């Protein structure tokens, strides 16, 4: 048996397996359609899943909005004290330079 034949057999098997699964799912769906309680339960589960997905989406949108207005310098200053001190020193040097220009 060649590799090509083996590949074709595997593809055919997978396709047949997929068709069998679809057929079982369709039969289960038809059985569930006959039972109103099962349909209600299924719709309730779908609704819960949709609400959870909407909550996750809202969380993502909110986190995206907070990232838009992040003060990076403030954040870095609060997380790295050496950076904050370096910024203060730079500001003092700039102020000293400005004062020196005013005096001369």
MARKOL-153060 format. One record per atom (N, C-alpha, C): residue number from 1; x, y, z; atom name. Coordinates in nm, 3 decimals. Layout:
BEGIN
(atom NUM, (X, Y, Z), CA)
...
***
This chain:
BEGIN
(atom 1, (0.085, -0.117, 0.000), N)
(atom 1, (0.000, 0.000, 0.000), CA)
(atom 1, (0.090, 0.123, 0.000), C)
(atom 2, (0.063, 0.215, -0.089), N)
(atom 2, (0.147, 0.334, -0.099), CA)
(atom 2, (0.104, 0.439, 0.002), C)
(atom 3, (0.189, 0.535, 0.019), N)
(atom 3, (0.161, 0.644, 0.112), CA)
(atom 3, (0.039, 0.723, 0.067), C)
(atom 4, (0.025, 0.743, -0.062), N)
(atom 4, (-0.090, 0.817, -0.115), CA)
(atom 4, (-0.220, 0.743, -0.086), C)
(atom 5, (-0.221, 0.611, -0.105), N)
(atom 5, (-0.341, 0.532, -0.075), CA)
(atom 5, (-0.374, 0.538, 0.074), C)
(atom 6, (-0.270, 0.527, 0.156), N)
(atom 6, (-0.291, 0.534, 0.300), CA)
(atom 6, (-0.349, 0.670, 0.339), C)
(atom 7, (-0.298, 0.775, 0.282), N)
(atom 7, (-0.349, 0.909, 0.310), CA)
(atom 7, (-0.495, 0.921, 0.268), C)
(atom 8, (-0.529, 0.867, 0.153), N)
(atom 8, (-0.668, 0.871, 0.106), CA)
(atom 8, (-0.760, 0.791, 0.199), C)
(atom 9, (-0.713, 0.676, 0.246), N)
(atom 9, (-0.793, 0.596, 0.338), CA)
(atom 9, (-0.817, 0.671, 0.469), C)
(atom 10, (-0.715, 0.738, 0.517), N)
(atom 10, (-0.728, 0.815, 0.642), CA)
(atom 10, (-0.828, 0.928, 0.622), C)
(atom 11, (-0.819, 1.000, 0.511), N)
(atom 11, (-0.913, 1.109, 0.482), CA)
(atom 11, (-1.056, 1.057, 0.474), C)
(atom 12, (-1.073, 0.943, 0.406), N)
(atom 12, (-1.206, 0.883, 0.395), CA)
(atom 12, (-1.260, 0.842, 0.531), C)
(atom 13, (-1.173, 0.784, 0.614), N)
(atom 13, (-1.214, 0.744, 0.748), CA)
(atom 13, (-1.257, 0.865, 0.831), C)
(atom 14, (-1.178, 0.972, 0.825), N)
(atom 14, (-1.211, 1.093, 0.900), CA)
(atom 14, (-1.343, 1.152, 0.851), C)
(atom 15, (-1.364, 1.151, 0.721), N)
(atom 15, (-1.488, 1.204, 0.665), CA)
(atom 15, (-1.607, 1.119, 0.710), C)
(atom 16, (-1.591, 0.988, 0.708), N)
(atom 16, (-1.698, 0.898, 0.751), CA)
(atom 16, (-1.728, 0.919, 0.900), C)
(atom 17, (-1.624, 0.934, 0.980), N)
(atom 17, (-1.641, 0.959, 1.123), CA)
(atom 17, (-1.714, 1.091, 1.145), C)
(atom 18, (-1.678, 1.193, 1.069), N)
(atom 18, (-1.745, 1.323, 1.079), CA)
(atom 18, (-1.893, 1.311, 1.042), C)
(atom 19, (-1.922, 1.237, 0.936), N)
(atom 19, (-2.061, 1.218, 0.895), CA)
(atom 19, (-2.141, 1.145, 1.002), C)
(atom 20, (-2.080, 1.043, 1.063), N)
(atom 20, (-2.148, 0.968, 1.170), CA)
(atom 20, (-2.176, 1.059, 1.290), C)
(atom 21, (-2.080, 1.142, 1.326), N)
(atom 21, (-2.100, 1.234, 1.437), CA)
(atom 21, (-2.210, 1.334, 1.406), C)
(atom 22, (-2.212, 1.385, 1.284), N)
(atom 22, (-2.317, 1.479, 1.243), CA)
(atom 22, (-2.454, 1.412, 1.249), C)
(atom 23, (-2.460, 1.289, 1.202), N)
(atom 23, (-2.587, 1.215, 1.202), CA)
(atom 23, (-2.636, 1.195, 1.345), C)
(atom 24, (-2.545, 1.158, 1.436), N)
(atom 24, (-2.583, 1.141, 1.576), CA)
(atom 24, (-2.629, 1.273, 1.637), C)
(atom 25, (-2.560, 1.380, 1.605), N)
(atom 25, (-2.598, 1.511, 1.657), CA)
(atom 25, (-2.735, 1.552, 1.605), C)
(atom 26, (-2.761, 1.526, 1.477), N)
(atom 26, (-2.892, 1.557, 1.420), CA)
(atom 26, (-3.003, 1.475, 1.484), C)
(atom 27, (-2.976, 1.347, 1.508), N)
(atom 27, (-3.076, 1.261, 1.573), CA)
(atom 27, (-3.102, 1.308, 1.716), C)
(atom 28, (-2.997, 1.347, 1.786), N)
(atom 28, (-3.012, 1.397, 1.923), CA)
(atom 28, (-3.092, 1.527, 1.923), C)
(atom 29, (-3.064, 1.612, 1.827), N)
(atom 29, (-3.137, 1.739, 1.813), CA)
(atom 29, (-3.285, 1.713, 1.787), C)
(atom 30, (-3.316, 1.615, 1.703), N)
(atom 30, (-3.455, 1.582, 1.673), CA)
(atom 30, (-3.525, 1.528, 1.797), C)
(atom 31, (-3.455, 1.446, 1.874), N)
(atom 31, (-3.514, 1.393, 1.998), CA)
(atom 31, (-3.537, 1.505, 2.099), C)
(atom 32, (-3.440, 1.594, 2.110), N)
(atom 32, (-3.452, 1.705, 2.204), CA)
(atom 32, (-3.566, 1.800, 2.163), C)
(atom 33, (-3.589, 1.815, 2.033), N)
(atom 33, (-3.695, 1.904, 1.985), CA)
(atom 33, (-3.832, 1.853, 2.028), C)
(atom 34, (-3.844, 1.724, 2.050), N)
(atom 34, (-3.972, 1.666, 2.092), CA)
(atom 34, (-4.000, 1.692, 2.240), C)
(atom 35, (-3.897, 1.716, 2.317), N)
(atom 35, (-3.912, 1.736, 2.461), CA)
(atom 35, (-3.896, 1.885, 2.495), C)
(atom 36, (-4.003, 1.953, 2.532), N)
(atom 36, (-3.996, 2.097, 2.559), CA)
(atom 36, (-3.903, 2.131, 2.676), C)
(atom 37, (-3.894, 2.046, 2.775), N)
(atom 37, (-3.805, 2.073, 2.888), CA)
(atom 37, (-3.659, 2.069, 2.846), C)
(atom 38, (-3.625, 1.977, 2.759), N)
(atom 38, (-3.487, 1.969, 2.710), CA)
(atom 38, (-3.454, 2.093, 2.627), C)
(atom 39, (-3.548, 2.136, 2.546), N)
(atom 39, (-3.526, 2.256, 2.465), CA)
(atom 39, (-3.509, 2.379, 2.555), C)
(atom 40, (-3.590, 2.389, 2.659), N)
(atom 40, (-3.578, 2.500, 2.753), CA)
(atom 40, (-3.443, 2.497, 2.823), C)
(atom 41, (-3.402, 2.378, 2.864), N)
(atom 41, (-3.273, 2.363, 2.930), CA)
(atom 41, (-3.159, 2.403, 2.836), C)
(atom 42, (-3.170, 2.360, 2.711), N)
(atom 42, (-3.068, 2.392, 2.612), CA)
(atom 42, (-3.062, 2.542, 2.588), C)
(atom 43, (-3.178, 2.606, 2.574), N)
(atom 43, (-3.181, 2.751, 2.553), CA)
(atom 43, (-3.127, 2.826, 2.674), C)
(atom 44, (-3.156, 2.775, 2.794), N)
(atom 44, (-3.105, 2.837, 2.916), CA)
(atom 44, (-2.953, 2.830, 2.920), C)
(atom 45, (-2.898, 2.714, 2.886), N)
(atom 45, (-2.752, 2.699, 2.883), CA)
(atom 45, (-2.690, 2.791, 2.780), C)
(atom 46, (-2.753, 2.802, 2.663), N)
(atom 46, (-2.701, 2.891, 2.559), CA)
(atom 46, (-2.705, 3.036, 2.606), C)
(atom 47, (-2.814, 3.073, 2.674), N)
(atom 47, (-2.828, 3.208, 2.724), CA)
(atom 47, (-2.721, 3.239, 2.828), C)
(atom 48, (-2.696, 3.145, 2.918), N)
(atom 48, (-2.591, 3.164, 3.019), CA)
(atom 48, (-2.455, 3.180, 2.954), C)
(atom 49, (-2.430, 3.099, 2.854), N)
(atom 49, (-2.302, 3.106, 2.784), CA)
(atom 49, (-2.287, 3.241, 2.714), C)
(atom 50, (-2.395, 3.288, 2.651), N)
(atom 50, (-2.391, 3.418, 2.584), CA)
(atom 50, (-2.367, 3.530, 2.684), C)
(atom 51, (-2.432, 3.523, 2.801), N)
(atom 51, (-2.412, 3.627, 2.903), CA)
(atom 51, (-2.268, 3.625, 2.953), C)
(atom 52, (-2.211, 3.506, 2.970), N)
(atom 52, (-2.072, 3.496, 3.013), CA)
(atom 52, (-1.978, 3.554, 2.908), C)
(atom 53, (-2.005, 3.524, 2.782), N)
(atom 53, (-1.923, 3.577, 2.674), CA)
(atom 53, (-1.934, 3.729, 2.666), C)
(atom 54, (-2.055, 3.782, 2.687), N)
(atom 54, (-2.072, 3.928, 2.687), CA)
(atom 54, (-1.997, 3.990, 2.803), C)
(atom 55, (-2.000, 3.925, 2.919), N)
(atom 55, (-1.924, 3.975, 3.034), CA)
(atom 55, (-1.775, 3.978, 3.005), C)
(atom 56, (-1.726, 3.871, 2.943), N)
(atom 56, (-1.584, 3.867, 2.907), CA)
(atom 56, (-1.549, 3.976, 2.807), C)
(atom 57, (-1.638, 3.999, 2.711), N)
(atom 57, (-1.616, 4.103, 2.612), CA)
(atom 57, (-1.614, 4.241, 2.678), C)
(atom 58, (-1.707, 4.264, 2.771), N)
(atom 58, (-1.709, 4.392, 2.841), CA)
(atom 58, (-1.583, 4.412, 2.923), C)
(atom 59, (-1.534, 4.304, 2.987), N)
(atom 59, (-1.409, 4.313, 3.063), CA)
(atom 59, (-1.293, 4.349, 2.972), C)
(atom 60, (-1.288, 4.288, 2.854), N)
(atom 60, (-1.182, 4.320, 2.759), CA)
(atom 60, (-1.190, 4.465, 2.714), C)
(atom 61, (-1.312, 4.511, 2.686), N)
(atom 61, (-1.329, 4.650, 2.643), CA)
(atom 61, (-1.288, 4.746, 2.753), C)
(atom 62, (-1.324, 4.715, 2.876), N)
(atom 62, (-1.289, 4.802, 2.988), CA)
(atom 62, (-1.138, 4.806, 3.009), C)
(atom 63, (-1.074, 4.690, 3.001), N)
(atom 63, (-0.929, 4.687, 3.018), CA)
(atom 63, (-0.860, 4.760, 2.903), C)
(atom 64, (-0.920, 4.753, 2.785), N)
(atom 64, (-0.865, 4.826, 2.670), CA)
(atom 64, (-0.877, 4.976, 2.693), C)
(atom 65, (-0.992, 5.018, 2.747), N)
(atom 65, (-1.011, 5.161, 2.775), CA)
(atom 65, (-0.915, 5.210, 2.880), C)
(atom 66, (-0.888, 5.130, 2.983), N)
(atom 66, (-0.797, 5.174, 3.087), CA)
(atom 66, (-0.654, 5.181, 3.034), C)
(atom 67, (-0.621, 5.095, 2.941), N)
(atom 67, (-0.487, 5.100, 2.883), CA)
(atom 67, (-0.467, 5.224, 2.799), C)
(atom 68, (-0.576, 5.277, 2.742), N)
(atom 68, (-0.566, 5.396, 2.658), CA)
(atom 68, (-0.523, 5.517, 2.738), C)
(atom 69, (-0.563, 5.525, 2.864), N)
(atom 69, (-0.536, 5.645, 2.941), CA)
(atom 69, (-0.436, 5.619, 3.054), C)
(atom 70, (-0.343, 5.530, 3.032), N)
(atom 70, (-0.242, 5.500, 3.133), CA)
(atom 70, (-0.133, 5.607, 3.126), C)
(atom 71, (-0.100, 5.663, 3.240), N)
(atom 71, (0.009, 5.760, 3.252), CA)
(atom 71, (0.137, 5.681, 3.270), C)
(atom 72, (0.210, 5.660, 3.161), N)
(atom 72, (0.326, 5.572, 3.167), CA)
(atom 72, (0.435, 5.629, 3.258), C)
(atom 73, (0.457, 5.759, 3.254), N)
(atom 73, (0.561, 5.818, 3.339), CA)
(atom 73, (0.522, 5.805, 3.486), C)
(atom 74, (0.395, 5.830, 3.515), N)
(atom 74, (0.348, 5.813, 3.652), CA)
(atom 74, (0.359, 5.669, 3.697), C)
(atom 75, (0.325, 5.579, 3.609), N)
(atom 75, (0.334, 5.437, 3.643), CA)
(atom 75, (0.479, 5.397, 3.668), C)
(atom 76, (0.568, 5.439, 3.577), N)
(atom 76, (0.708, 5.405, 3.594), CA)
(atom 76, (0.765, 5.469, 3.720), C)
(atom 77, (0.724, 5.591, 3.748), N)
(atom 77, (0.772, 5.659, 3.869), CA)
(atom 77, (0.730, 5.584, 3.994), C)
(atom 78, (0.608, 5.535, 3.993), N)
(atom 78, (0.560, 5.465, 4.112), CA)
(atom 78, (0.621, 5.327, 4.125), C)
(atom 79, (0.661, 5.266, 4.015), N)
(atom 79, (0.717, 5.131, 4.023), CA)
(atom 79, (0.868, 5.130, 4.032), C)
(atom 80, (0.936, 5.236, 3.985), N)
(atom 80, (1.082, 5.239, 3.987), CA)
(atom 80, (1.127, 5.368, 4.055), C)
(atom 81, (1.162, 5.363, 4.182), N)
(atom 81, (1.199, 5.486, 4.254), CA)
(atom 81, (1.325, 5.551, 4.198), C)
(atom 82, (1.415, 5.470, 4.139), N)
(atom 82, (1.536, 5.528, 4.082), CA)
(atom 82, (1.502, 5.617, 3.964), C)
(atom 83, (1.405, 5.575, 3.884), N)
(atom 83, (1.362, 5.656, 3.771), CA)
(atom 83, (1.300, 5.786, 3.820), C)
(atom 84, (1.220, 5.781, 3.925), N)
(atom 84, (1.157, 5.901, 3.979), CA)
(atom 84, (1.264, 5.996, 4.030), C)
(atom 85, (1.364, 5.943, 4.097), N)
(atom 85, (1.471, 6.028, 4.148), CA)
(atom 85, (1.550, 6.089, 4.032), C)
(atom 86, (1.575, 6.013, 3.928), N)
(atom 86, (1.647, 6.065, 3.812), CA)
(atom 86, (1.567, 6.177, 3.746), C)
(atom 87, (1.436, 6.162, 3.741), N)
(atom 87, (1.353, 6.267, 3.683), CA)
(atom 87, (1.358, 6.393, 3.768), C)
(atom 88, (1.357, 6.376, 3.901), N)
(atom 88, (1.364, 6.494, 3.990), CA)
(atom 88, (1.497, 6.565, 3.973), C)
(atom 89, (1.604, 6.488, 3.963), N)
(atom 89, (1.737, 6.548, 3.944), CA)
(atom 89, (1.740, 6.624, 3.811), C)
(atom 90, (1.685, 6.565, 3.705), N)
(atom 90, (1.683, 6.631, 3.575), CA)
(atom 90, (1.601, 6.759, 3.582), C)
(atom 91, (1.487, 6.754, 3.650), N)
(atom 91, (1.405, 6.874, 3.663), CA)
(atom 91, (1.479, 6.983, 3.741), C)
(atom 92, (1.553, 6.944, 3.846), N)
(atom 92, (1.630, 7.042, 3.924), CA)
(atom 92, (1.741, 7.103, 3.839), C)
(atom 93, (1.808, 7.019, 3.760), N)
(atom 93, (1.914, 7.071, 3.674), CA)
(atom 93, (1.856, 7.167, 3.570), C)
(atom 94, (1.741, 7.132, 3.514), N)
(atom 94, (1.677, 7.222, 3.418), CA)
(atom 94, (1.640, 7.354, 3.483), C)
(atom 95, (1.588, 7.345, 3.605), N)
(atom 95, (1.551, 7.467, 3.679), CA)
(atom 95, (1.675, 7.550, 3.709), C)
(atom 96, (1.786, 7.484, 3.749), N)
(atom 96, (1.911, 7.556, 3.775), CA)
(atom 96, (1.961, 7.624, 3.650), C)
(atom 97, (1.957, 7.555, 3.536), N)
(atom 97, (2.000, 7.614, 3.409), CA)
(atom 97, (1.915, 7.735, 3.373), C)
(atom 98, (1.786, 7.723, 3.395), N)
(atom 98, (1.696, 7.834, 3.362), CA)
(atom 98, (1.725, 7.954, 3.452), C)
(atom 99, (1.747, 7.925, 3.581), N)
(atom 99, (1.780, 8.035, 3.675), CA)
(atom 99, (1.913, 8.099, 3.640), C)
(atom 100, (2.012, 8.019, 3.600), N)
(atom 100, (2.144, 8.072, 3.564), CA)
(atom 100, (2.131, 8.162, 3.442), C)
(atom 101, (2.045, 8.126, 3.346), N)
(atom 101, (2.027, 8.210, 3.228), CA)
(atom 101, (1.958, 8.341, 3.266), C)
(atom 102, (1.868, 8.338, 3.360), N)
(atom 102, (1.798, 8.458, 3.404), CA)
(atom 102, (1.891, 8.554, 3.476), C)
(atom 103, (1.983, 8.500, 3.556), N)
(atom 103, (2.075, 8.581, 3.636), CA)
(atom 103, (2.180, 8.645, 3.545), C)
(atom 104, (2.229, 8.574, 3.446), N)
(atom 104, (2.336, 8.627, 3.362), CA)
(atom 104, (2.286, 8.712, 3.251), C)
***
